[in-house]
Every structure is written in C-alpha cells, then in structure tokens.
C-alpha cells in the first residue's frame, strides 16, 4: 500500500476545498453565535458537508445545534476516526477562540478523508462531530453520554494559537452558578426587614479568597457577580454569582468544587438568604497518549510545518478532555499570528481568526489531520498500540 500516495491525494482534496472552507470560516466569523443555540454556524458546516456527499445527522443527542457527519455506506465501520468541530463564539468577543476555524477545518478534513478512503478502499469511517457550546456548556459531554462517540476509535482536533503544539495537556474545570434570594426592603427606613442577597454574594467571594491559601498550586478559582441589585436605596432581593473552579485532575477538582459550593452556602447562612446552586457539566483534564503524539510529530515533520514546542502543562480547560477519557484524542495547535500577545480570548486573537495566516493554518491543519488519520487507518498494529496505552492511562486517572 502506497501510504505516501494516499496522503498526497488527501491533501489534494483539502486544497480542492480550500476556497469554500475559507468562505465558510469567514461567514461564521462575521456572524458569531454564543451558547447552545448556534443554528447558523452548525447549518453552514452541515450544508457544506452535505454538498460534498456526506450524510449529516442534525440535532443529535437532543442538542439542536449539534451534528454527526459521515459517509453513509461506512457508518459503524471500524476503525472510526472522529474529527471534532466547534463553532460557538465568546460573548462580547466573537470568535476570540477561533472556533470558526476549528469547525471548518474538521468538516473539510472529514470530506477529504472520506473521499480517499473510498478511492483507495481503506477500512473504517471518518466522522465529523459537531459539538456545540464548548465555551462553558460542554456539548461533547452530552454527546458522549448519549453514545454518539461509540462509533469512534480515535479523535482529533485543531486549535488556532500563536505556536505549534502537539498532544498538549490541559486541566479540569467545573462551572457553578449561585443564585441568592433575599428580601427587599427600604435601605433607609427599614433595612432590618430586608435580607441582603448582594451581601451573600460578596461573602461568597470573601470565603473563596480565604480558601485560596488552602488549595494546591494547580487550583484556580475565578468568578463574577452577574446581578447584585438595582438601586443602593433598596436592599437587594436577588444576586447571582458565576464561578469556575479548575484543578490539574478531575479527582482534585471534585473536592475543590464542593469547597467552593460551601463558600456560597456560608454566604447564604450568614445573611439568611436562600441559595440555589446550578452545577455545570464538569470538563475533565486531557489525557495525552504519548504514542499518538509521536504519530502527530512525525506527520508535522513530514509536512514541513516546523517544530512543536515542548509538551508542557497548560492551564486552560475544554470538554475535549472528556473525549480523551473515552477514546485516544490528539489535540494540536498551529499559529495564526506570530505575536506572543495574540492569545485566545482577546480582541487581538478575535481579529486574527479571520486573517490570511489563519486561513493558511486551517489548510495546513486539515492536511495534518487527514495524514495522521491515514496512518491510523493503514497501520492497525499502531492503532492497537495507541488504544492499549490509552486504556492504561485512563485506568490510572480513574484509580
């Protein structure tokens, strides 16, 4: 089997899709949608894949803006390679995390790989998993729980950045919303009749700040007060706090998150306010598989993209970490701006995600994905080794 020829054909297919991918990524960038409901972005990607012959299951796992795409005649064929697509934006920043590039890259890679799999009669199936609301919701987690990833043996996803990383690590995260319900009263004439919900919110922050010296150095806790009253001459009857706790591992995070909840309970107890707690889905830490990373590094070198920076610990969080608990997953980054200050979740980065350099990175990323997937599809022993190593690492994380 001429693997080099297969990879070359796959990259030719990516190039054939280039202009269409550039336009879709631009459209999504100019029309940002946030949260669970991102119908236009999901629709653009779904329409793109359908135009090129893939079957698209829309609104899977009970999520209106999700999808799963694949060549219909290959559904459930093994091995299954899942390309993860994100497309939600950030409130106030638009595509400051580059999801317009991520979703489009995975869609293009899925089309290109599916075509060469048929052309060269390769085993298995390519899937594009449309996973909504990565920025705090956790669409991948819902899709995992509903069994959408059971068809996959390995996963992959590109993320724009200002450097090259292959198989990086991130940390676990838990979002929480605390709603304090007090009693409204006149601040001048009858403050004693009120229960100050804003005081409960502020005491929560005071308790969290006291907690910080008693957690390990990998822990991060951050939050905002989204509501704290309407007028200073009225005792606030309602306050809302949103917090995120992070830790190196899911196991550590479970304990930290409960301590943060206790801080909110303390604020409510001290003021007499009623407390309502809403826990968001927990994002697990990434479990990198060294053998899978080796395959990625080899393709990086073969494609001549440059050298990856060392595999150091990162402190962001993503629901792709949950995917890494289920199947071997390879996350990687390529630069879209050389400026070291151009980092995700900033206005500078939001501008960069619609640049010529970003479009070039998207093309390179799709080529990297199809080439790496072809290695897994044409070397069953290699994939088996990666899966065995993944099983050992997950068992260690769960122990």
N, C-alpha and C positions, 0 to 999 in steps of 0.2 A: 504493500500500500504506500503510495507516494504522499506522505503527510504534508510535505512542503507544497506540493501542488494543490492539495485540498485547502491549505491555509491561504495560498495565493488567490485561489478562486473566491474564498470567503471574503478576503479583503477587497477584491474587485467588486463584489456585491455591495459591500459597505460604501465604496466610492460611488457606485451607481445610485445609491440612496442619498448621497451627501446633500445635494441641494434641497431635497424635500425635507430632510432632517433639520437642516439649518433654518428653514422657514417655520417648521413646527415649533422648534425651540424658541425662536423669536416671538411667535404668536403667543405661546404660553408665558413668556417673559413679560410681554406687554399687557397681558390680561390675567394678573395674579388672582388666585383664589385661595382662601385660607380655611383651615378646619376640615371637617369630614365631608363637606359638600363642595366638591371641585368638579362639577359636571363638564365644564368646557375643556379643561385640560385633559381629563380622562377620555372625553369624547374625541378630541383631536388625535390622541395616541391610538385609540381603538379604531377610528376610521382609517388611519394610516396603515395599520396592520391588516385590516380587512381588505383594503385596496390591493394589498400585496399577497393576498391568498391565505392569510391565517384566519382560523376560527377564533372569535373573541367571545368569551362568556362575560357578559356585563353584569354588574351589580351582584357579584358573588359574595358569599359569607354574610349576606344581609347588609352589605355596605353599598350604598347607592353609587358611589364614585370609584368602585373597585373593578378590576377585571382580571381575567386569566386568558392568555392567548397562546395558540399552538397550531401546528399543522394537524388538521382533524384526523387524518389517517394514521397519525403517530401517537395519538392520545394514549397514555399509560404505557407506552413502550419504554424499555429500560436500556441504558441509564437515562434519567431525566436531568437536564441541566436548566436551572431556573435563573433567569436574569431579572433582577429586582428593579422595578420602576417606581420612582417617587415623582410627584408633580405638584404638591401643595406649596404655598408660599408662606412668608412670615408676615404677621400683622404689622403694618406700618413700614415694612422694608421691602415688600415684594419678594422677588426671588433672590434674596440675600443669602441663600444657602445653595443655590444652583440646581434646584430640583427640575427646572425646565430643561437642563442638560441631562440630568440623570435619567428621567423618564424617556426622553427621546433617544438617548444612547442605547438603552436596553431594548426599546422597540425596534430600532434599526438592527441591532445585533441579533435579535430573535428572528427577524425576517431573513437576514443574510445566512445565518447558520442553518435555518430550516431548508433553504434552497440547496445549499451544498450537501446537506445530509441526504437529500433525495438524489442529487446528481451523482454522488459517489457511493450511494447505498450504505450510508453509515447507520449503525444501530442507534436506538434511543429516540429521544424527543427533546426539543427546545421549548421552554415555556417563558413567557413574559408575564411576571406577576405585578399587576397594577395595585400598589399598596397605598391607600390614602392616609392623609394626616400623620405623617411622620413627626411633624413639629409639635409633639405633645400628646397626640391621640393614640397612635400605635396600631395602625391598620394591619401591619404584618402579624401582630399578635392575634388579632381577631381571625385572620385568615389561617394562621397555624391551628388555632383552636377548632376551627371549622373543617379542618382536614385538607385544605387546598394545597398544602405543601407535601402531601403524601406521595405525589407523583414524582418528586424530585430526589435525586441522589447527591446533588451538589448545587451550591448557589454562588452568585457573583454579582457585584455592584460597583459601579464607578461613582466617585465623588470628586467634584472640582475642588482645587486647593491652590496653594502657591508653591507646591513642591511635589515630588514623586514619593509615594508610599505604597508599599505592597503588603497586604495582610496585617494591617495595624490593629492595635488594641484600643478599646475604649472602656468606659466604666458604666456601672448600673445606675439607674435613676428611677425615682418614684415621685410623681406629681400628686399634690394634695390640695384640695380647696376646703377652707374652713369658713363656714357661714355662722356668724354670731347674731342672735336675735335678742334684742333688749326691749326696753320700754321707753317710749318717747315721753318727754316732759319739758317744761319751760326751764331753761338753764338759769334764769334769774329768780323766778318766784317759787318754783317747786322742783329744784334739782333732786331733792331727796326722794321724790316719787318716781324718778327715772332709773333705768338700768342701762348703763352706757356701753353699747356694743363696740364703739371705737376704742374704749379703754381695754376691752377684752382683746382686741386685735393688737394693740400696742404692747400689752403684757405678753402676748404670744411671742412677739419679736424679742422682748427683753429676756424671756425664758430661753429662746433659741440661742441668743447671744451668750447666755450663761452656759448653755450646753456645749458650745464650740470647744472649750478647753478640755472637754471630757470625751472627745471622739478622736479617732486615729487621723493621721495627717492626710489620708486619701479622701476623707469625707468632705463634701461641700454641701452647704445648705443656703439657699437663697430664696427670696420671696418678695412679693409686693402686696400692698393694700389696694385692692381694686375699688372698694367702696368704704367710706368712713363717715357718712353723714352728709347733710345738705346745707346746714347753717349752724354757726357756732352758738347761737342763742337757743338751740334746741338740742336736748340730749339725744344723741344718735340711737335710733332703734335697730339699725342694721349695719353690719360691717362684714366685709368679705376679704379674706386673705388667700392668696395663692402661693404655694411653696413647692420647691423641688429639693429633694434630698438626693445626694449621689454618694456612691462608695465604690471601691475597687471591685467588689464582688456582690452578687445578689444576696449571698448569705449575710454579709456585713450590713447591707442596706436594709434588710428586713428589720433588724434591731434598731438601726438609726431612725428609720421612718416611724416606728412606734414611739420612740422618744420625742420626735417632733410632734406627733399627734398628742402626746401627753402635755407638751408645752401649750398647745391650744386648749386642751382640757383645763389646764391650770388657769389660763386667762378667763375662761368661762366661769370656773368655780370662784375665782376672786371677785368677779363683778356681779355674779348672779345671772349672767346671760345664758341663754340656751345655745347649744352648739350642734351644728350639723356638719358632718365630715363626709366629703366625697373623695375617694381614693381613685386616682387614675391607674391605668394599666402600668405594670412595672416593666421598664426596659432593662433587660439583662445585659451583663457585660459581654463583650465579644470574646469568643474562644477561637483564637487563630490556630490553624493547623500548619505546623512547620513544613510538612511535605508539600502541601498545597501552595504555600508561599514560594517554595523552591520552583515549582512549575511556573508560577507567575513571574518570578525573577528571570527565569530562562527565556520566557517569551518577551519580557521587557528588553533583554539584551539582544535577542534575535531581531526585534523590530527597530532597534537602534534609537530608543526613546530617551536614553540617559540612564543614570544610576539612581536607585531608590535611596532615600535616607534610612538610617538605622531603624529597626523595628522597636521604637521606644513606646512607653506607655502614654496614651493620650487621655484627656480628661473630659472629653465630650461624651454624649450618650446617644444611642439610636436604637430603634426597635429591630434593626438588623442583627443586633446581639441575640435577640430571641431566636432568630433564624439559625444562628450559629450553634444553638443548643440542639437543633433538630437535624440539620444537615451540615456537612462541611461548607463553610462560606468564606469567600475571598473578597474582601473589600480592598479597593485601591484608589489612589488619587493621582491626578495629573494636574499640572499647573495651568491656570487660566490668566495669571498675571504674575510677573516676577517680583512685584513689590512685596516685601515681607510684611507690610502693614495691611495688605489686602487679604483679610481673613474672613471666613464665613460669619454671617450675622452682623455685617456692617454695610453702610451705604456704598462704600467703595467696592465691596465684593458684589453687591447687587448690580452695580453698573457693569462690572467685569463679566458677569454671566451672560451678557448679550454682545460680547466683543468678538473680533475676528480670532483672537487667540483662544477664546472659549470654544468657538466652532471648530477650530483645528483640534483642540483637545478632545472634543466629542467624537470626531472622526477617528482619532488615534485610540480612544478608549474602546469604541466599538470593535476595532480591529484586534485590540488586545483581548477582548472578551471572546470573540469567535475563535481566535487562535488557541487560547487557553482551553476553551471548551473542546476543541478538536483533539487536543492532547488527551483529555479525559475520555472522549468517545472512542479513540483509536487505541488506547492502552488500558485494557480492562484491569491488568495487574496493578497499574499505577493508581487507578481509581479505587481499587480494593484496598491498597495500602493507605491511601488518604482516609478512607472511611473507617478503617480499623484504628488509625491514630486518633481520629475524631472521637470515636466511641470511648477510647481510653481517657481522653481529655475531659469529655463530658462527665464520665463517671467520677473523675477526680473533683470536678466542680460541684457535683451533687453530693459528694460524700460528707 
